[in-house]
């Protein structure tokens, strides 16, 4: 999905009603991905096995596009590796993931839950509980010690800082769709499938339909 943002394409013009997934620009991005697989630049095994991180660990793949959660898991690899900025199209952009604290309505403890979340979001508590764990902070201005991974994590933070707010909001709209990730994963697998008979435009049309069918 970052590839769409990196080429200036927002997934939704009007969330869940009008998408840009069938635009000429989106088709070009999907066709580019299909060429990467057809020409052998990307190996289709990454989606056949559904675990590209493990394939990267073998040392037989030159790069792995992934999130920061894999950094600490690569500490015992037998070859040298580092984190580098993603390739970019017309601009730099990424997608944001992460975990969050949530309060439930009608629980009888709404006030206490809200106060706890607000307390955890304060600098002192947030920085204390975030330091020393292999995850990026969601808090601007946080002072978190990433230890030996500081240099690698700085690259991820730089990518996030370079991402335009409109793509951040677009992805927030996207993640509100129930069951979104399996739908997107299937789309990416279809792009990689050497036996795929559908065009990029047809796959994007299928993706749009599937997302709209489950959108809130």
N, C-alpha and C positions, 0 to 999 in steps of 0.2 A: 503493500500500500504506500510506503514512502515514495516509491517511484512516481506515482501520480502527483503527489505534492511537489516533488522535485522538478516536475515538468509543468508546474503552474495549474494543475487541475484539482479543483475541489470536487469531492465525491457528490455533494448535494448542492443544488441551487436552492431548492426548498426541501428541507428534510422530509424524506419518506414520500414526497410527491413528485418532485422533478430532480432527476440526477443528471450528472455530466458523464456518466459511464459509457454512453453511446456516442459521445462526441468524437470528432476526427482526431483530436489530440489524445484521447484515451485509447482509441484504436491503435494509434501509432506506438504508444507505450506497450500495449499488450503484444503487438506484432514484434517489437524489439525483443521482448522477453522470449517469445517463441523462437526467434532467430538465435538467441543465445543458446538455447537448448539444441536446436537443430544443427548448429555449427560446432557444438561441443565445448563452447566456452563455459557453460554451466552443465554439470552432469545430471541427467535425469534421475540417477540413483538417490539424490538428496530427497526427492519426494516419493520415490518408490519405498525407501526405508522409513521415511517420515521422521528421521532423526539426523539432521545435517550436522548437529553439534558432535555427535559420536563419530561421524565420518571425518570431520575436521581433526579430531583427536588422533586419528590414524596417521596423520601427516601426508596423506595422499591428495589432499585438496589444498589449493593455494590460498584460499580465503574463505571466510564464513561471515555472512551478513546476519547479525544477531543482536540481541539486547545485552545490557550490562550484566545481567544475572549469570552469564556464562564465564565472566572474567575469573572469578575465584576458582571455578572448576577446572581451569586450564593451568593451574599453578604447577602441576607436576608433569607437564608435557615434555617429551624428550627432544623437542626442537624449539628454536627461538620463535617467538611470536610477539605481536604487539597490536594495539588498537589504533586504527587510522580512521580519518573522516570518510564518510560514505562518498561514492561517486555522486556527482550532481548533474542535473540537467540544466534548466534555466536558473535554478536557485537551490539553496540548501534547505532541506526540510526533513523532519522525521515524524514519527508518531509516538504518542505518549502512552505508556501502560501504567502498571503499578497497582498497589492495593490501597484500600481506604477504610476508615472507620465509619460505621453507619449506625444510625439510631432507628428504632422501629416505632411506627405510629401505634397508638392504642396499647402500648406496653405497660402503661402505668408509671413508667420511669423516664418519660420524655425529657423532663427538665434536667434530671441528673445525668442522663446520657449526653445531652447537649453540652452541659457544663464540663463533663469529662473530655469530650472531643476538643472543646475550646482550650482546655488545660493542656492536653497533649500537643496541641498545635503551637503552644508558646515556645519561644526559642530554647529556654533552659531544658524543658522536658524533651522536646523534639530532638535537639542536637545530642542529648545524652543517650537517647534510645536508638538513634540512627547511626552514631559513630560505631565503627567496628563491625558493621554488617555489610554484606556485598550488594547493597542496593542504593540507588541514587535518592537523594533527598528531594521531596516535592516542594520544599520551602525556600523561597527566595531569600538570599542573604544568610543562609544557614552556614554554620562553621562546623563542618563534619570532617573528621580525620579518616581518610581512606587508606592510610598506612602505605604499604608497598604498592598498592594499586592506584595511588593518587594520580599519576600521569595518565593511566588508561581511563580513569573516570573523568578526568578533565576533558578528554575528547568527546565523551558522551554529553557532558554538560554543555560543551561548545556547540554541538549539533542542536541540542534543545534550544539554546539561546538564539540560534540563527533561524529558528522556525517561526514563520509569520503567525500571528495570532489567529488569522482566519483559518489556517490549517488545524490549529489546536482546537478551535471551536467545531470545525467540521468533523474531526475525529471524535470529539465528545458526543456529537450527535450520532455518529456511526456506532459507537460502543453501546448506545442505549437500545440497539436492536437485539432482541433475544436470539441467541443461537447464531450470532453473526460470524464468530470465528470458524466454525466448521464450514460455513458457506464460502468464506473467503479461501480457506485452505483447499477446498475442492476446486475452486477457480484456479488457484495456483498450480495444483496438480494437473488440471486439464491443460494448462499452458505447457507443462513439462512433458506431457504424454506424447511419445513419438507416434502413437497410433491415432492421435486425435484427428477427427475428420471435420470438425467445425472450425470456422474462421475466427480470428480474434474478435471481430464485430459480433459474431453469434455468441461467443462465450461471454462477452460483456453484456449482451442483451439478457442472457440467462442469469448472469450475476445480478443485474438490476431487478429482474423479476423475482428472484429468490429472496433478495433483501426486502423488497416491498411487501412480499407476501407475509413476512414475519415482523415487519416494522410495527412499532407501537402506534 
